[in-house]
Amino acid sequence: MLHLLLFFVLNSVFFEHVNGEREWDYFVFSQEWPPTYCSTHTCKLPYKFDDFNIHGLWPSIWPYGIPTNCSNKTPFELENIKPIYGELQKQWANLNDFDNPEDFWEHEWSKHGVCAASDDSFILNELDYFNVSLGIKLKMNLMSRFDSIKIKPNNLVTLKPQDHTEITHCP
């Protein structure tokens, strides 16, 4: 089965960092198209998704990629993201098990979020990490961008990631 939209759309979002030290140079913001993801994975979803789903926000080091040894080891605390729980459930769903998103969010925080958070960054903590991710998705709005160039989801065409990779620089 072919799907119009691709499995992963990778968007690199670059943020200037003027003062202090941090363990990253830029972010890779990854979104996935649920119908394509679910065509190759077992998904437990209560409804059909018609928008991209956040897969992750990954701080990265030029030219090496995603850091693996971060000094921040702050554990995931669900209580910290309660104010945005509902929005995360809609925009950053666990496609493999919709009713249990916390495992996916904990994985993303423990693997990537702790590397993004620092005292001299615009991401200070867990809530910031997830809020920034939601804000990037809202700002990028891939469905509107595709709609503006008359690209509609269907089962006839598959687009390749290299056709829709975008680099955005945010001062």
Helices and strands as residue ranges (DSSP letters): E 8-15, E 26-32, H 34-40, E 53-60, G 78-84, H 85-91, H 102-108, I 109-113, H 114-116, H 126-140, H 142-148, G 161-164, E 166-170
